[in-house]
């Protein structure tokens, strides 16, 4: 019997993942609250959906669940359909078992009266709702209630609590490590409702029923609430953008703006206690909004290839002969990298650069016999390296080894891929080739697939962020 949940690498062929399509709450973010809700800007929802995110879902379906979409493209895209194929509450929703929608799972569990009562009470407690509103929500049917809980809106004109626009970044709320699920603990209060919803789903939905003993939750340090300054100091926070499963026995955990040392420490203790992996490498990166998580700085493309931001990859030498620029190059960024072993936790190993670590993973964890290569953000040309990292040039999702999804706006990074021998294809072209049988997913090799990004990139997250892989083919 094939496993229902298992992830032992970043590049094994993707078979199942959890996503959340942009809901109406995303279109109701106002400028004065955008940063409170962790957005850099407001977005145009219809453009983001129809011209950008829908291409992402189509691609995922053609690769992971082609029976849901093959031969149906003209019908799906017909104007009278009004995107029903992409709307979780619509009768025509694709309801894939491989490209799994959070809203659909939430609606499923809300059919249970006990779960519905408890979850409504919990949401209302978090959002400070009055009792009458709690009673109204408790009497709402499951499909509509799921939409309300996620969007914060009773309808298009009546918001009852804040939206949770960051739920499109499903990666941050959990991570599958081998056949365990690590439920994470977001750093910002704006994501508390998301975290609670995901816990209800993972502990109550039949998709995860065989894994209840394999679900791990990040606890706060013991009696943390008694410590002076507890409200000011970060507790045990951990977000999935700081968790990478790079081999069956090795996990990377970043300490960043969003993941605290306490959170990383608690995760390491649980992973070792349950013998999930044999080693964990902690990567402490500069606490900057620019970086946010380690997956904004690097992701894996192939067994021997990574995309990465050069300024944090290795110490930068100063070239005295280089001419001065009108504005200074960015200050040298350093990282601290410590690798811990389950059997010898008191004998950690240090790495002196990200490139050294990633080379070690490629050669010793993944048994690559080829030279480790790096594709640099902005082709390592200042200021394009920093500009394109900001728009997620390093935040790529591998559909399989050598086939990755990225944004079409990062021109110099795209050139860096071409310099390494990659094909670069637009998502719309590949989808047409799939539909007309000129191409199938198994034939694609060494390809960067580009998706439109004018609006999506405003949200500060790429396709690695917008995916929570549940099942990949084994890397060995």
N, C-alpha and C positions, 0 to 999 in steps of 0.2 A: 504494500500500500504506500502510495506517494505521501510524503509529509505535507501537511497543510500549512505549516509555518516553519521556515528555516532559512536563515541568512548567515553565510559564513565568509562573505567577501563583499567588496564594493563593485565587483565586475562580473560575477557569475551571471549567466543569462537570467534576466528578470522574468518571473512568472506570475507574481501577484503583488499588488501594492495597495495602500490606502491613500485616498486623495479626498480633498473637499473642494468642489467647484465654487467659484466666487458667488456668494449669496447677496441678497439685496442690502444687507448691512454694510457691505463694502462700498456701496454707492451712496451711503448716508454719512460717511465720515466727513466732518466739517473741518476747515482749516485750523480753527482755534483748538481743536482736540486731537488733531492728527498725530502729533508727537506723543501725546498721552496714550494714544492707542497704538503707538510704535510704528507709525507710518511717517515717511518723510514728506508726503504730498498727498493730495486727494487725487483720485483716479476717475476716469470716465468709464462707468461700469459696462455699458453696452459694447464699447470698443474692446475693453479688456476681455469680455466674454466671447463675443462673436468673431473678432478678428485675431485673437491671441490664444486664450485658454482653450477654446474649442478645438484648435489644431493640436494642442497637447493631448487632449482626450482621444481624438481620432488616432493619432500616432500610437498612443499606448494600446488602444484596442486592436489596431492592425498588427502590432507586435505580440500582444499578450492574449487577445481574445478575438481573433479575426472573424469568427462566426457571427459575432454581434454586429459587425459593421460591413463586412464584405458584400458587395452588390447592392448596398442600400444607400450609397452616398447621395444619389440624386434625390431620393425621398427625404433623407435626413436634412439636406440643405434647401429643400423647397420652402419658399416664403411662408406658405400657409401652416407649416409645422411649428413656427415660432419657437424653435430650439427645444421642442419637447423631448427630443432624444437626450439632451444634456441636463434636463431639469429633474432632480430627484423626486419632486412631488407630482410630476406629470405622468399620465397613463402611458405615454410613449417612451419613458426613460429606459436607457439601455440595460440597467440593472445587471451589470457584468459581475461575475464571480471572481474575476481576476483584477479588473480595475474597479476597486471597491470604494463606494462613496460613503463618507461618514454620515451624511444626513439620512441615507437609506437605512443604515444600521441603527441609528438613533430612533427612527420611526418604528423599526422592528421591535426594539426593546420596550418602547412606550406602549405597545399593545398589552403588556403585562400591567395590570392595575396597581399592584404593589410597587413595582419599579417606577411607574408613572407618578404615583403619589409621593414617593420618596425624592425622586429627582426634581419634581416641581417645587417641593418644599426647600430643597437644597439650593436651587437656582434663585428662588425668591429670597432666601436668607442672604445669599451673596449679594444680590442686587438691591436689597432693602425694600422689597415690594410690600404693599399692604395685604392684609388677609383676604380682602375681597378679590383682589387680582389673583391671588393664589388659588382661590376657589374657582374663578373663571377658567384659569389655565388647566386646572385639574379636570374640568369637564370638556375640554377641547379634544377633538379626535387626534390620534397619534401622528398622522402625516402632517397635519397643520401645526400641531404642537411642536414637532421637531423643527419645522421651519421657523417658528416664533422664537424658540430657545436659541437657535443659531444666529438669527438675524437681529433679534431684539425688537422686532416690529410685529404688531398685531395685523397690520396691513401696510400698504404703501405710504400712508400718511400718519400713522400712529405708532411712534416708538415708545416702548414701555421700559426698556433699559438699553444700555450701551450695546452696540454691535461688537462682535469679536472677529474683526477682519483678518487677524493673523491666523485663523484656523486653516486658511489655504496652505499654510506652511505646516503640514501634518508631521513632518520629520521631527519637529521640536518636541512633540508630546510623547514620543515613545521610540523605542529601538528594538528590533528583533536581533538577538545575538545567538547564533546557532538556533536551538529550539526553545530559547527563553525570551520572554518579553520584559524589557526594562521600561517601566512607566516613569517618565521624567517629571521634573518639578520646575516649571518655568519661573523665571526670576521676577517678572513684572506682574503686578496685580491685575493689569488689563487682560491677562491670560488665565486667570483663576478659573473662569467658567469653562474654558476649553479643557483645562486639565481634569476638571471634575467630570465633564461629559465623556472624555476618553476612558476614564476609570470605570464609569458605568458601562460603557460599551465593552471593554475588554473583559470585565468580570461577569457580564450578563448575556452577551450575544452568543448564539450557538456556534458561530464561526470560530470562537476561541474556547469552546467548552472543554476541549481535550487538553487545555494548557493552563488550567487554573492553578495547578501547583508550580507552574513555571513562570508565573507573573511576579515580577519583583518591583517593589515601590521604594522610592527614595525617601527615607525618614529624615526628620530634623535631628540634629544632635540632641542627646538626652537632656531634658529640662532646659532647652535653649531659651525658653520664655522667662526664665529666672535670671538670666545674665544681664548685667548692666549694658545699656546701649543696644539691646536686642532689636529695637525697631530701626536702628540706623545701620547696623552691620548686616551684611548678607548672610542668610541662613544656608541651609543645604539646598542649593539650586542646581539644576542640571537640565540642559536643553539638548535635543537630539542632534542639532547642528554641530554639537561638540562631541558626538559619539560616532566613531567609524569602526566598523568590523572589517579589518583588513585581511584577516585569515582566520581559519577555524579556531586557532588558539590565541589570537592577538586582537585586542581592542585598543583604539586610541581614544583618549578623553581630553578635551581641551579645557583649560581654565581661562575664562574670557570675561567679557562684559556680562555675559548671561549665566555662566557656570562658575560657581564658587569653589574654592578649595575644599570646603566642607562637603559639597555635593559630590565632587570627584572622589573624595576619600570614602564617602558612604557607598558609592557605586563600586569602587574597587573592593571593599570589604564584602559586599554581597556577591559580586562575580567570583571572587575567590572562595567564599564560603560554600557556594553552590556548585563549585567546580565547572563554571561555565566556560572559562578560558584559563590559559596558563600564564599569560602575561598581559599587563596593561601599561601602556605608555601615556604618561601625562604630559601634555604640551601646554605650557603657560605662554599665552600670547599677550601682546600689549592690550591694556584695557581701553579700547577705542571703539566708538560707534562705527567707524569705518570697517572694522573687522568683525565684531559681533560674535562669530563662531569660527571654529577652525575650518569649516567647509566653505567659508568665504575666502579663505586663503589658499586652499588646495583641495583637489579631488582627484580620484584615480581614473585613468583613461584605459590603460592596458596593464598587464602584469608588470611591465618594465617602463611604464610611462605615466607621468603625472602632470597636471596643469597646476601652476603655482605662481604666487606673487614673489618676485625675486627679492624685494626689499626685506622680507622676513624669512627668506629661504636660507640665507647664508650671510655671514658678516661681509659688509661691503667695503672694499678697499677704496681709498681716496686717490684719485688720479690727479696729481698736481698739474699736469699738462692740459687737462680738460678746460676749455674756456668757461668763464663765468656766465651764468644765465641771469636774465632779468629777475627771476624769482628762484630761490634756492631749491635744490633737490631735497626730497624729504629726509628728515633725520634718520639715521640708522636705526632700524628696528631689530631688537633681539628677542629671541625666544629661549625659554628654559625647558629642557626635555629630559624627563627621568622615566626610566622603564623599570617596572616592578614585576617580580616573579612570584607565582603562587607558592612554590615550594621553598623559596628563599626571599621572603619579603624584606628582610633586613639587609639585603645585598643588591641594591638597585644599580642600574647602569645609566650613565649619562651620555647623551648625544650633544654635539656642539653645533648642529645646524639641522634644519628640517630636511635639507637634501641628504645629509648623512643618514638620517632616520629612514627616509623613504627608499633610499638605495638599499639599506639593510633589509627592509620589508620585501622589496622586490627580489633580492637575491636569496635571502635566507628563509623567509616565511613562504614565499611563492615560488621558490626554486627557479627563478628566471636565469637563463643562461646568456641573455642578451644584455648589452650595456643599458643601464638605467638612463632614461631620457626625461627632460623637463620641457614643458611648453609654458612659456612665461606670459603672464598677463601683459597685454599691450606690447607683446614681442620684446619685453624688457626695455622699452623706450619711454623715458620720462617726458611729459607727464601722463602719457597714455596708459602706462602700467597702473597708476593710481586711479585714473578716470574709469578704466574698464573693469578694474577690480570692484569699484563702487557699483557698477552695473553687472556684477556677477559673472565676470569672465572665467573665474575659477570655480564657480558653483555649478558643476555639470552632473547630470544623471546618466550613468551607464546603463543602457538597455541590455547590452551584452559587452563582452570585452572588445574594445575598439570602436564601439558605436555609442556616441554620446549626444545628449541634447543640450543646446545652449542658445543664447540670445543672438539675434542677427545684428545687433548694434555695435558689437565689440570688434571693430574692423581689424585692428592690428593683431589681436589674439587669433582671429580667424586666419590671418596671413601666417601666423606662427604654426597653426595646424597644417596649413598647406605646405609650408616649408618642411614639415616632417612627413610628407607624403600622403596626408589625409585627403579624401574627397570631402568637399563641402557642398551640402545639398539643402535647399529650402524645403521646409516641411510640406508646403502645398504641392510641390513637384513630386515628392516621394509618395504622398497620399494618392495622387493621380496615377502614379505608376503602379501602386498596389492595387488600386481599383480596376485598372485596365489590364492587369496580369502581365505587365511588362517587368515586374519586379516582385520578389517576395522577401520577407524579413530574413530568411535564412541565408540569402545571397549577399546581404550587405556586410561589408568588411571595412574597417578603418575609415569611418565616416563621421564627420561632425554635422549633425542635423540642426538647422537653424530655425528657430521659431520667432514670430513677430514679438516685439518687446517694448513698444512705445509706452504702454500703460503698465504692463506687468512689472517692468523694471523700477517703477516708482515705489513699489512696495518693498524694495530692498530684499529680494530673495529670488534665487534661481530655481532650476528644476530639481536640484538635489534637495533644496528646502521643501519643495512642493510634492514630496513623495515620502511615504513611509513604507519601504519594502517589507513585505511579509514572507516572500518566498523567492529564492534565487537557486539556480542550479548549483550543485557543489563545485567549488573551485578546483578540486582535484578529481 
